[in-house]
């Protein structure tokens, strides 16, 4: 496999220092964008929009769990399909949110709002071992919450008393901050190993970006460790297992 050219440490450090200037500029620009994001206007949302939780129907207002902010991850779902056929992208991103105390300490609740029926999709949550609050979005609630957008997006909400406002949303590569695995890979010499990357000739490009980057041997990659640990992936469905599924 091709490797970077070999040099002495002094030369290597000089080039790294030059790159560090660009990295610092990138960080500062990110700070400036976040500052602009905090100054965006907001739009009001019906706080009574119903969702389905472990104890039955609840209004959107209750999803805040008494906090003033909510980060909602809208999880795509394929009703009636097996665990192996569920959204690899949503599985990848939601699986990174393991420690919620830092969000809670800043008055932010993280919750997954799933496209699928609660009983079926919550079995998936249990199989994956996720601890984040999980809700199903009934068909009548899709319109008021998504407003023409699609599942897979992430949305931020603010609560003022009994009123709820949407302050920000993103999708596509905008959701990458949820996945520190990508940040780690970006610092390695071979990067993400995805076919779109600007890498030297001969660098590994093992993964397409049609969902393949989140799957391994016919399943979302992170499912294999759960199966190895003996967890049951039965969702109570009759759909086929191991089919081609590409979610974005």
VEXTORGU-474653 format. One record per residue (C-alpha): x, y, z. Coordinates in steps of 0.1 Angstrom, whole numbers, padded with zeros to 4 digits. Example, Ala and Ser with C-alpha at 12.3 -4.5 7.8 and 13.67 -1.06 7.14 Angstrom:
<r px="0123" py="-0045" pz="0078"/>
<r px="0137" py="-0011" pz="0071"/>
end
This chain:
<r px="0000" py="0000" pz="0000"/>
<r px="0014" py="0035" pz="-0009"/>
<r px="0026" py="0056" pz="0020"/>
<r px="0035" py="0093" pz="0025"/>
<r px="0071" py="0103" pz="0016"/>
<r px="0096" py="0098" pz="0044"/>
<r px="0114" py="0128" pz="0058"/>
<r px="0133" py="0140" pz="0089"/>
<r px="0114" py="0153" pz="0119"/>
<r px="0124" py="0189" pz="0115"/>
<r px="0110" py="0190" pz="0079"/>
<r px="0079" py="0172" pz="0089"/>
<r px="0073" py="0196" pz="0118"/>
<r px="0077" py="0226" pz="0096"/>
<r px="0051" py="0214" pz="0072"/>
<r px="0028" py="0204" pz="0100"/>
<r px="0031" py="0239" pz="0115"/>
<r px="0021" py="0254" pz="0081"/>
<r px="-0010" py="0231" pz="0081"/>
<r px="-0018" py="0241" pz="0116"/>
<r px="-0023" py="0277" pz="0105"/>
<r px="-0051" py="0265" pz="0082"/>
<r px="-0065" py="0243" pz="0109"/>
<r px="-0067" py="0272" pz="0133"/>
<r px="-0084" py="0294" pz="0107"/>
<r px="-0109" py="0266" pz="0101"/>
<r px="-0116" py="0264" pz="0138"/>
<r px="-0122" py="0302" pz="0141"/>
<r px="-0145" py="0302" pz="0110"/>
<r px="-0165" py="0274" pz="0127"/>
<r px="-0168" py="0296" pz="0158"/>
<r px="-0180" py="0324" pz="0136"/>
<r px="-0206" py="0302" pz="0119"/>
<r px="-0218" py="0290" pz="0153"/>
<r px="-0221" py="0326" pz="0165"/>
<r px="-0242" py="0334" pz="0134"/>
<r px="-0264" py="0303" pz="0141"/>
<r px="-0271" py="0316" pz="0176"/>
<r px="-0284" py="0348" pz="0160"/>
<r px="-0309" py="0332" pz="0136"/>
<r px="-0346" py="0340" pz="0141"/>
<r px="-0369" py="0311" pz="0152"/>
<r px="-0403" py="0298" pz="0141"/>
<r px="-0430" py="0286" pz="0165"/>
<r px="-0441" py="0250" pz="0166"/>
<r px="-0472" py="0235" pz="0181"/>
<r px="-0462" py="0222" pz="0215"/>
<r px="-0491" py="0197" pz="0216"/>
<r px="-0479" py="0178" pz="0185"/>
<r px="-0483" py="0142" pz="0197"/>
<r px="-0455" py="0116" pz="0198"/>
<r px="-0455" py="0080" pz="0211"/>
<r px="-0432" py="0071" pz="0239"/>
<r px="-0428" py="0042" pz="0262"/>
<r px="-0458" py="0052" pz="0282"/>
<r px="-0480" py="0061" pz="0252"/>
<r px="-0489" py="0094" pz="0236"/>
<r px="-0470" py="0125" pz="0248"/>
<r px="-0469" py="0161" pz="0235"/>
<r px="-0438" py="0175" pz="0220"/>
<r px="-0435" py="0197" pz="0251"/>
<r px="-0429" py="0167" pz="0273"/>
<r px="-0400" py="0155" pz="0252"/>
<r px="-0380" py="0185" pz="0267"/>
<r px="-0381" py="0166" pz="0301"/>
<r px="-0384" py="0200" pz="0318"/>
<r px="-0353" py="0215" pz="0301"/>
<r px="-0354" py="0246" pz="0279"/>
<r px="-0337" py="0231" pz="0248"/>
<r px="-0342" py="0200" pz="0227"/>
<r px="-0319" py="0184" pz="0201"/>
<r px="-0341" py="0160" pz="0181"/>
<r px="-0326" py="0134" pz="0158"/>
<r px="-0352" py="0123" pz="0132"/>
<r px="-0344" py="0086" pz="0126"/>
<r px="-0355" py="0070" pz="0093"/>
<r px="-0373" py="0037" pz="0095"/>
<r px="-0384" py="0009" pz="0072"/>
<r px="-0415" py="-0005" pz="0088"/>
<r px="-0417" py="-0043" pz="0087"/>
<r px="-0381" py="-0048" pz="0077"/>
<r px="-0355" py="-0066" pz="0097"/>
<r px="-0328" py="-0050" pz="0119"/>
<r px="-0302" py="-0056" pz="0092"/>
<r px="-0323" py="-0036" pz="0068"/>
<r px="-0327" py="-0005" pz="0089"/>
<r px="-0311" py="0029" pz="0082"/>
<r px="-0273" py="0026" pz="0084"/>
<r px="-0268" py="0064" pz="0084"/>
<r px="-0292" py="0071" pz="0113"/>
<r px="-0277" py="0041" pz="0131"/>
<r px="-0242" py="0055" pz="0126"/>
<r px="-0250" py="0090" pz="0138"/>
<r px="-0273" py="0082" pz="0167"/>
<r px="-0250" py="0055" pz="0180"/>
<r px="-0224" py="0081" pz="0188"/>
<r px="-0245" py="0099" pz="0214"/>
<r px="-0237" py="0078" pz="0244"/>
<r px="-0229" py="0103" pz="0272"/>
<r px="-0258" py="0128" pz="0276"/>
<r px="-0248" py="0144" pz="0309"/>
<r px="-0228" py="0171" pz="0292"/>
<r px="-0259" py="0181" pz="0272"/>
<r px="-0281" py="0180" pz="0303"/>
<r px="-0257" py="0202" pz="0322"/>
<r px="-0263" py="0228" pz="0296"/>
<r px="-0301" py="0225" pz="0298"/>
<r px="-0303" py="0205" pz="0265"/>
<r px="-0323" py="0172" pz="0261"/>
<r px="-0313" py="0148" pz="0233"/>
<r px="-0341" py="0126" pz="0219"/>
<r px="-0346" py="0104" pz="0189"/>
<r px="-0379" py="0109" pz="0170"/>
<r px="-0383" py="0078" pz="0149"/>
<r px="-0403" py="0074" pz="0117"/>
<r px="-0414" py="0039" pz="0126"/>
<r px="-0440" py="0024" pz="0150"/>
<r px="-0429" py="0026" pz="0186"/>
<r px="-0430" py="-0011" pz="0195"/>
<r px="-0410" py="-0022" pz="0165"/>
<r px="-0385" py="0006" pz="0165"/>
<r px="-0379" py="0006" pz="0203"/>
<r px="-0368" py="-0030" pz="0200"/>
<r px="-0341" py="-0017" pz="0176"/>
<r px="-0331" py="0008" pz="0203"/>
<r px="-0329" py="-0020" pz="0228"/>
<r px="-0309" py="-0042" pz="0205"/>
<r px="-0284" py="-0014" pz="0199"/>
<r px="-0282" py="-0006" pz="0236"/>
<r px="-0289" py="0031" pz="0232"/>
<r px="-0300" py="0050" pz="0263"/>
<r px="-0313" py="0082" pz="0247"/>
<r px="-0351" py="0089" pz="0249"/>
<r px="-0369" py="0073" pz="0220"/>
<r px="-0402" py="0084" pz="0205"/>
<r px="-0423" py="0074" pz="0174"/>
<r px="-0437" py="0101" pz="0152"/>
<r px="-0473" py="0092" pz="0142"/>
<r px="-0484" py="0099" pz="0106"/>
<r px="-0505" py="0130" pz="0117"/>
<r px="-0475" py="0145" pz="0134"/>
<r px="-0451" py="0142" pz="0104"/>
<r px="-0464" py="0173" pz="0086"/>
<r px="-0464" py="0197" pz="0116"/>
<r px="-0428" py="0187" pz="0126"/>
<r px="-0410" py="0181" pz="0093"/>
<r px="-0428" py="0208" pz="0073"/>
<r px="-0419" py="0193" pz="0040"/>
<r px="-0385" py="0180" pz="0050"/>
<r px="-0374" py="0144" pz="0054"/>
<r px="-0364" py="0121" pz="0082"/>
<r px="-0326" py="0120" pz="0087"/>
<r px="-0325" py="0156" pz="0096"/>
<r px="-0315" py="0171" pz="0130"/>
<r px="-0335" py="0199" pz="0146"/>
<r px="-0330" py="0222" pz="0176"/>
<r px="-0359" py="0236" pz="0197"/>
<r px="-0363" py="0261" pz="0224"/>
<r px="-0390" py="0261" pz="0251"/>
<r px="-0403" py="0292" pz="0267"/>
<r px="-0429" py="0282" pz="0292"/>
<r px="-0455" py="0262" pz="0273"/>
<r px="-0444" py="0276" pz="0239"/>
<r px="-0420" py="0257" pz="0216"/>
<r px="-0398" py="0272" pz="0188"/>
<r px="-0376" py="0256" pz="0162"/>
<r px="-0342" py="0275" pz="0160"/>
<r px="-0321" py="0254" pz="0136"/>
<r px="-0321" py="0223" pz="0115"/>
<r px="-0297" py="0205" pz="0092"/>
<r px="-0293" py="0173" pz="0072"/>
<r px="-0268" py="0156" pz="0049"/>
<r px="-0232" py="0163" pz="0059"/>
<r px="-0244" py="0190" pz="0082"/>
<r px="-0251" py="0162" pz="0108"/>
<r px="-0214" py="0151" pz="0109"/>
<r px="-0207" py="0169" pz="0142"/>
<r px="-0227" py="0141" pz="0158"/>
<r px="-0201" py="0115" pz="0147"/>
<r px="-0167" py="0120" pz="0163"/>
<r px="-0155" py="0088" pz="0144"/>
<r px="-0154" py="0109" pz="0113"/>
<r px="-0133" py="0136" pz="0130"/>
<r px="-0108" py="0109" pz="0142"/>
<r px="-0106" py="0093" pz="0107"/>
<r px="-0100" py="0127" pz="0092"/>
<r px="-0068" py="0130" pz="0112"/>
<r px="-0054" py="0096" pz="0101"/>
<r px="-0032" py="0092" pz="0071"/>
<r px="-0058" py="0072" pz="0051"/>
<r px="-0088" py="0094" pz="0061"/>
<r px="-0123" py="0080" pz="0058"/>
<r px="-0113" py="0057" pz="0029"/>
<r px="-0144" py="0069" pz="0010"/>
<r px="-0145" py="0073" pz="-0028"/>
<r px="-0151" py="0111" pz="-0029"/>
<r px="-0120" py="0121" pz="-0008"/>
<r px="-0090" py="0139" pz="-0023"/>
<r px="-0063" py="0115" pz="-0014"/>
<r px="-0030" py="0106" pz="-0031"/>
<r px="-0029" py="0080" pz="-0058"/>
<r px="-0032" py="0045" pz="-0045"/>
<r px="-0048" py="0054" pz="-0011"/>
<r px="-0075" py="0030" pz="0000"/>
<r px="-0110" py="0040" pz="-0012"/>
<r px="-0130" py="0010" pz="0003"/>
<r px="-0164" py="0027" pz="0007"/>
<r px="-0190" py="0043" pz="-0015"/>
<r px="-0212" py="0071" pz="-0001"/>
<r px="-0246" py="0056" pz="-0009"/>
<r px="-0249" py="0040" pz="0025"/>
<r px="-0220" py="0015" pz="0019"/>
<r px="-0198" py="0036" pz="0042"/>
<r px="-0220" py="0027" pz="0072"/>
<r px="-0225" py="-0010" pz="0064"/>
<r px="-0203" py="-0041" pz="0067"/>
<r px="-0212" py="-0076" pz="0053"/>
<r px="-0249" py="-0067" pz="0048"/>
<r px="-0257" py="-0049" pz="0080"/>
<r px="-0251" py="-0015" pz="0096"/>
<r px="-0215" py="-0019" pz="0109"/>
<r px="-0222" py="-0013" pz="0146"/>
<r px="-0247" py="-0042" pz="0147"/>
<r px="-0221" py="-0069" pz="0145"/>
<r px="-0207" py="-0062" pz="0180"/>
<r px="-0242" py="-0064" pz="0194"/>
<r px="-0248" py="-0098" pz="0178"/>
<r px="-0214" py="-0110" pz="0190"/>
<r px="-0225" py="-0100" pz="0225"/>
<r px="-0256" py="-0122" pz="0221"/>
<r px="-0282" py="-0095" pz="0218"/>
<r px="-0314" py="-0104" pz="0201"/>
<r px="-0321" py="-0084" pz="0169"/>
<r px="-0357" py="-0096" pz="0165"/>
<r px="-0379" py="-0066" pz="0159"/>
<r px="-0411" py="-0086" pz="0157"/>
<r px="-0413" py="-0082" pz="0120"/>
<r px="-0417" py="-0106" pz="0091"/>
<r px="-0397" py="-0087" pz="0066"/>
<r px="-0366" py="-0102" pz="0048"/>
<r px="-0332" py="-0099" pz="0064"/>
<r px="-0300" py="-0088" pz="0049"/>
<r px="-0315" py="-0071" pz="0018"/>
<r px="-0300" py="-0041" pz="0000"/>
<r px="-0309" py="-0009" pz="0020"/>
<r px="-0293" py="0024" pz="0014"/>
<r px="-0305" py="0053" pz="0036"/>
<r px="-0292" py="0089" pz="0034"/>
end
